[in-house]
Amino acid sequence: MPRVPRQGLVTICEINRDLITAESLSDDRARETYGKVLGVVFSPVSFHGDLLSSRSEQDSDQWREDESLTRGVMDKLKAIVNPIRLIFYGEEMDRLSMVEGRGVSWHPHKHILAFISGNNQVTIRDYDDSESKESCVLVSESQKEIKSLEWRPNSGRTLSVACKGGICIWSASFLGNASSVRPGAVPHGGAISRGSGVRWSLVDFLHSPSGEHVTALSWSPTGRYPINCILRNVRLSFWASLTSLTYLASASCESSSFMIWDVAQGVGTPIRRGLGGISMLKWSPTGDYFFTAKFDGTFYLWETNTWTSERWSSTGGNVSGAAWDPNGRMILISFSESVTLASIHFSSRPPSLDAHLVPVELPDFVATGSHGIESIAWDALGERLAFSFRGCDDLHRGLVAVYDIRRGPLISASLVGFIRGPGENPKPLAFAFNDRFRQGPLLSVCWSSGWCCTYPLIFRSHVLP
């Protein structure tokens, strides 16, 4: 079994299933290990980690402190208002504090990293910019209580940020090339990245219905969106003349539907199925399928030709993570109260929803003493899986596990090792793979200690002789 890095060490990279460690973060150490192979060093980015690491704990503590008071108010009000609505109001408060947003996103075609670096701010680090090693911070009065972010595919440098009341759409402009603004939208100013001349502008704000807090985002794949039968089920008449555009899906834990946005027009259309409490959205790589999960442990697989769905349920707690395989024919799912993953394989071609579930064991993981998985990420080639876990022993607390994944008729996994972050008692807040790095999987992790670190995972099938 791979060794666990001791306290005080920090992980630098993987070299052929060996996770290299050092005494401290250092660009020199990175150059000695992977820099000489890749020709680039991904310097860590600092941020105020306490703003994020304490947020979920504060929200949870505040909920527990206020729960008795809220219950008392509910009891007094039951005689004059609908008690069902009161109960649901309490559930909304709890769900909002439970939402684990997607806090890290790599640009789909450039080496540009964006991550949530505070309750109301996003940090962008452009590793392609050789003139500057400084990051850019995006802030706006419209951008409050951020829960998720994601780059738009094939649209230059456009970033969507899920926050209170809607979605911020940021776009980069250069000298002599201003960001485009949707007709009717009001630009909201921006931020300047030092050394590069790049200006980031908030070009639009998509208001959610009734002002719900948007907590999940997912862009459809570029150039792929079936629209033929959708007009019969949902009022999307403004798509009738379109054939292949990219759309944005969003959801709120406070709403009973999810939205499909035509961002170019600033118009959102709800798809209502009485869902309620949606915690996660994931569009498949081909656009044929769409995944939604709820807080009660149920999840839905949709086919996007007619927007019909199949309901599934879990006995392992809530869905804590989901990742599609590169071909979009299978989805890997983790659960909050289980250390076994589930892979759901489609047995027929789209738009069929015929599928079967197969458990995926994680060898050697039981030794950590964990009771469930907190979050997962799978690289675009399907070769490396990373996940964090909850309820583990002191030895494994705060680590990110890395598994080698082999895809055949069934998925098999073998443990590569564990990543330890910098600082005192670091915990992974969010992580994601760079899906377009040609020299192998590239994993970025935001740590509670205030560092966003990037780890090249290098092995023979990519750059090593």
Steps between C-alpha positions, in 0.01 A plus 500: 500500500636849415641690794323797656707823496584597855387822664712797395573376147334642189431315177665628179392263221465137391782325313396154383267417791735660755367818662806719560509710820712784637545685827331816365350659190778599261522581129858370508383161625230495232761572229716215628215249483246569226620836360789346308256253340210733426694821441262695726447556873152553642572731793249484787259791539432643844161624620317561828417137573334585830222677313402171337601234749301663777198579285338157495584444867354838595189434295456161664561639850263787436235258381534289814492810724193639329318169458328507840399862451372428150301202625344715769399764249358230275290356781351840573427572135345165412161622611496782247706382201557183303715266713628318191654822372662561840662158498623554148643837602708329766617242247604778260719659769666167572554412135663831421758443774562145367567597139852417391557709192742429221769741614776432241482510121764482227446680171409234239774607255754713686707462814283742695377401845201656677400424857278634778736690730246660735129521568464771235810473282663288230872478427636438150855384431620501138795261469528583129591858588879493523518872575322485833475258789230703669139390521187697429215522752142545375264685733167672448205623702290251302723204595406386850529164678657309212423129476634388163684610187570359155667618178291521186619262225638654178412857582834671559539580868149495644434386856165434668470540878201372700409728787214651696219610272643379172806440282786739429645481149859627483694555178860601431598776262834624374630833377300589193266204544219570747273233647167461329189580700161345434257753353295637787748390764680759710877450549601503865865608487790263541845417627845547345763227497841656563773449242281362223264783412204268538180653634228278638151646469172384648310508172171354622307386804236233443232547764359177639120473531377647829860581591603145598859434600660318205706212638589282196611562141576291193571612143382287210777376268587736217319450172271226629146553615192307382195725474245313289250355750577738781255761369213263567582461869653833596443851374826558317367671189798730481714195416291399200736653246819384671692186421818481706567739785636468851256536788539535872308290751455627855321388814423623847448300816212743561314417177294208370639526145822553314558763232635480146643838399546646155781723625524694173146627556503497878192277507452204731237227470410282799466126458255399769460149625420571863863431584582735786826513691736442205859474619688420179485531119725328245466515121653201320797568265286432190194690622272198460450452873461716807537409868327659800525404867284592799578536869283201593727248326300470178641592160375520142645409163353711219523462127504843340316413180158515669607584858359182646666344802544189711506522879760312703544477876794436731543316828845652555392851591489807280682520168827675586665494158442401139727482196434389142738280305657659187248335265192603697371142518563447870494711817693438821320599823614526863287512815534676834460184709679242290858425393379308195439686176225424250545497123187528288543368146259575216422177318356660187574801283346842574229595565439169680508516880554125540787470743639274771690575819827331596678556834863611480718396790790718613780261611697599813267791570324325791819542705434872535200435724286736293121476500443669165634704210482877504582588138650342185671610179584288195742612231376533143687193375359287781842401639514663843228541763541733799271519801481633852332314783322568826510343843848351462770430759774745605755351261290566187315816603524783244651290219393460138513140374617432143400181318612355169187415297474240225193500281378188325164337514531577873702757692793387712693721741835480678630742761791723390531690828397807694557872449573716804459875482708782650453672834362390833226235484411571137166377366401483132226753430460431127697337218481444125704364209631697205329312219720634220852455634673291234767352723274316742250567779543832680317529833442830684393505865390795714611443859354648817849628585467763227679344203376378164756241386532322167636145481618346170433125499767364267523138385635300210203520264560875466844656526736256669721271287 
